[in-house]
Amino acid sequence: MNLAPRNIIILLTLFLLGLNNAVGQDAKQVLKSDIEKVLPLVEIVKAEYNATTSKLIVFESKAGKDAYLNNYETYVKKKYFDKILELNIRQGKLLLLLIHRELGKTTFQLIKTHLSHQRARFWQAIAALLGANLKKEYSKAKYPEIERELTNFATQAAYLQTECIHH
């Protein structure tokens, strides 16, 4: 493995995320592959969050909001739980970070706000057993390699979209 400064930064980023099983593989390729797998889920979370937030506005009572959120939680579990289970721990940690990047709120904050503090603590304890942290925040400065790969991914997607339009 080439340990040029850029690769060292990628490896450090992976280790900071707890992604140390990428040693022996091309760390950049592992990160790229993980982003490609997780990004569609991040987009789903973002769309579901926006839809739910707009629907919650119409409820005047806390009881109405709570009933809606309970039904919504059941829907989410049925629709997406299997997709989440397909992720490895490294990819799950990346998903948590990218949710914060996209929504500006940690997963812990989202659960606490929309369900309860008790449930947020419960899921935080489960995450901790897996070496994850629902309170972990994303910053471009802290994860430059992730940001670079996301930028590359967005650039490639925009290029492909332009190509499809012109053909």
Order of alpha helices (4+ residues) and beta strands (2+ residues): alpha-alpha-alpha-alpha-alpha-alpha-alpha
